[in-house]
């Protein structure tokens, strides 16, 4: 078991004593496959969520048996890849979305910007994000309000205007403005807008 732990850990059927041994094993290559196992008891889940190796924490972040306090712990992780992996969960709840909208890593904010359950205050926050990938992702959100579209179409920064260019709900007065935009990137994007394509 000591020598072949990483191989044994991948077996479909393991006795609980073997899982306990591998969860506590000093080599993270033995703990990572254990974190992928769907059937873990709460004690094992707790240990893996608090594992010192970020690769182990990333693996356990998708586990179906995580409780809200486990998710909170992983969303506060110092490693952004762990937070990003955790943020992809479908069972993230409202106060956790609040945290993710303010995450310091733009990759996390970009990912969360596509969630269907964003609230109006989340939309406003993300539309004003300093990172254009975040703004682009939230600008196609299904709950975007007409006044949000107006603001982006008229925004002084061309990157903000570009982010809205492919929104399916642009009205023709928006399209007229963007087609005549001074920036070539926006003109090019508008040439591919679905409302300007021949039917």
C-alpha positions as CSV (number, residue, x, y, z in Angstrom):
1,X,0.0,0.0,0.0
2,X,2.9,2.4,0.8
3,X,4.5,1.9,-2.6
4,X,1.4,1.6,-4.8
5,X,-1.0,3.8,-2.9
6,X,-1.8,6.1,-5.9
7,X,-2.8,3.1,-7.9
8,X,-4.8,1.4,-5.2
9,X,-6.6,4.7,-4.5
10,X,-8.2,4.6,-7.9
11,X,-9.8,1.1,-7.4
12,X,-13.6,1.3,-7.5
13,X,-13.9,-0.6,-4.3
14,X,-11.8,0.2,-1.2
15,X,-12.3,-0.7,2.5
16,X,-12.8,2.2,4.8
17,X,-9.5,1.5,6.6
18,X,-7.6,1.9,3.3
19,X,-9.4,5.2,2.5
20,X,-8.5,6.5,6.0
21,X,-4.9,5.5,5.4
22,X,-4.7,7.2,2.0
23,X,-6.5,10.4,3.2
24,X,-3.7,10.8,5.7
25,X,-1.0,9.8,3.4
26,X,1.9,12.3,3.1
27,X,2.1,12.0,-0.7
28,X,-0.6,14.2,-2.3
29,X,-0.6,11.9,-5.4
30,X,-2.3,9.3,-3.1
31,X,-4.8,11.8,-1.7
32,X,-5.9,13.3,-5.0
33,X,-7.7,10.1,-6.3
34,X,-9.3,9.7,-3.0
35,X,-10.8,13.2,-3.3
36,X,-12.4,12.1,-6.5
37,X,-14.3,9.3,-4.9
38,X,-18.0,9.9,-4.6
39,X,-18.5,7.9,-1.5
40,X,-16.6,9.5,1.3
41,X,-17.7,9.8,4.9
42,X,-17.9,13.3,6.5
43,X,-14.6,12.9,8.3
44,X,-12.8,12.2,5.1
45,X,-14.4,15.2,3.3
46,X,-13.5,17.5,6.2
47,X,-9.8,16.4,6.0
48,X,-9.6,16.8,2.2
49,X,-11.3,20.3,2.2
50,X,-8.5,21.3,4.7
51,X,-5.8,19.5,2.9
52,X,-2.5,21.4,2.6
53,X,-2.1,20.6,-1.1
54,X,-4.1,22.9,-3.4
55,X,-4.5,20.1,-6.0
56,X,-6.3,18.0,-3.4
57,X,-8.5,20.9,-2.5
58,X,-9.3,21.5,-6.1
59,X,-10.4,17.9,-6.6
60,X,-12.6,17.9,-3.5
61,X,-14.2,21.2,-4.5
62,X,-16.5,19.4,-6.9
63,X,-17.6,16.7,-4.5
64,X,-21.3,16.2,-4.1
65,X,-21.1,15.8,-0.3
66,X,-19.7,19.2,0.4
67,X,-21.7,21.2,3.0
68,X,-22.1,25.0,2.9
69,X,-19.3,25.4,5.4
70,X,-17.0,23.4,3.2
71,X,-17.8,25.5,0.2
72,X,-17.2,28.7,2.3
73,X,-13.8,27.4,3.2
74,X,-12.9,26.7,-0.4
75,X,-14.2,30.0,-1.7
76,X,-11.8,31.7,0.8
77,X,-8.9,29.6,-0.4
78,X,-5.7,31.5,-1.1
79,X,-5.2,29.7,-4.4
80,X,-7.5,31.2,-7.0
81,X,-7.7,27.9,-9.0
82,X,-9.4,26.3,-6.0
83,X,-11.9,29.2,-5.8
84,X,-12.5,29.0,-9.5
85,X,-13.2,25.3,-9.4
86,X,-15.5,25.7,-6.4
87,X,-17.4,28.6,-8.0
88,X,-18.5,26.3,-10.8
89,X,-20.7,24.4,-8.4
90,X,-24.5,24.5,-9.1
91,X,-25.3,24.7,-5.4
92,X,-23.6,28.0,-4.7
93,X,-26.1,30.1,-2.7
94,X,-26.8,33.9,-2.7
95,X,-24.2,35.1,-0.1
96,X,-21.6,33.0,-1.7
97,X,-22.3,34.6,-5.1
98,X,-21.9,38.0,-3.4
99,X,-18.4,36.8,-2.4
100,X,-17.5,35.6,-5.8
101,X,-18.6,38.8,-7.6
102,X,-16.0,40.5,-5.5
103,X,-13.2,37.9,-5.9
104,X,-9.8,39.4,-6.6
105,X,-9.1,37.0,-9.6
106,X,-10.8,38.2,-12.8
107,X,-11.1,34.6,-14.0
108,X,-13.4,33.9,-11.0
109,X,-15.5,37.0,-11.7
110,X,-15.7,36.2,-15.4
111,X,-17.0,32.7,-14.7
112,X,-19.5,33.9,-12.1
113,X,-20.8,36.5,-14.5
114,X,-22.4,33.8,-16.6
115,X,-24.5,32.4,-13.7
116,X,-28.2,32.4,-14.5
117,X,-29.2,33.3,-10.9
118,X,-27.4,36.6,-10.7
119,X,-29.3,39.3,-8.9
120,X,-29.6,42.9,-10.2
121,X,-26.9,44.2,-7.8
122,X,-24.6,41.5,-9.0
123,X,-25.2,42.6,-12.6
124,X,-24.5,46.3,-11.8
125,X,-21.3,45.3,-10.0
126,X,-20.0,43.2,-12.8
127,X,-20.9,45.7,-15.5
128,X,-18.6,48.1,-13.8
129,X,-15.8,45.7,-13.4
130,X,-12.3,46.9,-14.5
131,X,-11.7,43.7,-16.5
132,X,-13.3,43.6,-19.9
133,X,-13.7,39.8,-20.0
134,X,-16.0,40.1,-16.9
135,X,-18.0,42.9,-18.6
136,X,-18.3,41.0,-21.8
137,X,-19.5,37.9,-20.1
138,X,-22.2,39.7,-18.0
139,X,-23.2,41.9,-21.0
140,X,-25.0,38.9,-22.6
141,X,-26.8,37.9,-19.4
142,X,-30.5,37.2,-19.9
143,X,-31.5,39.6,-17.1
144,X,-29.7,42.6,-18.5
145,X,-32.1,45.6,-18.4
146,X,-32.6,48.0,-21.3
147,X,-31.0,50.9,-19.3
148,X,-27.9,48.7,-18.8
149,X,-27.7,48.2,-22.6
150,X,-28.1,51.9,-23.1
151,X,-25.2,52.7,-20.8
152,X,-22.9,50.2,-22.5
153,X,-23.8,51.4,-26.0
154,X,-23.0,55.0,-25.0
155,X,-20.0,54.2,-22.8
156,X,-16.9,56.3,-23.4
157,X,-14.6,53.3,-23.3
158,X,-14.7,51.4,-26.5
159,X,-14.0,48.0,-24.7
160,X,-17.3,48.5,-22.9
161,X,-19.2,49.3,-26.1
162,X,-17.5,46.3,-27.7
163,X,-18.8,44.0,-24.9
164,X,-22.4,44.7,-25.8
165,X,-22.1,44.5,-29.6
166,X,-23.3,40.9,-29.8
167,X,-26.2,41.1,-27.4
168,X,-29.2,39.6,-29.1
169,X,-31.6,42.2,-27.6
170,X,-30.0,45.2,-29.1
171,X,-32.7,47.5,-30.5
172,X,-32.2,49.1,-33.9
173,X,-31.3,52.5,-32.4
174,X,-28.5,50.7,-30.6
175,X,-27.4,49.0,-33.7
176,X,-27.3,52.3,-35.7
177,X,-25.0,53.8,-33.1
178,X,-22.6,50.8,-32.9
179,X,-22.5,50.4,-36.7
180,X,-21.2,53.9,-37.0
181,X,-18.8,53.6,-34.0
182,X,-15.4,55.1,-34.5
183,X,-13.6,51.9,-33.4
184,X,-13.0,49.3,-36.1
185,X,-13.3,46.4,-33.7
186,X,-16.9,47.4,-32.9
187,X,-17.8,47.8,-36.5
188,X,-16.4,44.4,-37.3
189,X,-18.4,42.9,-34.4
190,X,-21.6,44.6,-35.5
191,X,-21.2,43.1,-39.0
192,X,-21.9,39.7,-37.5
193,X,-24.8,40.8,-35.3
194,X,-27.8,38.4,-35.9
195,X,-30.2,41.2,-36.6
196,X,-28.1,42.3,-39.5
197,X,-27.8,38.9,-41.1
198,X,-29.9,38.1,-44.2
199,X,-32.8,35.7,-43.5
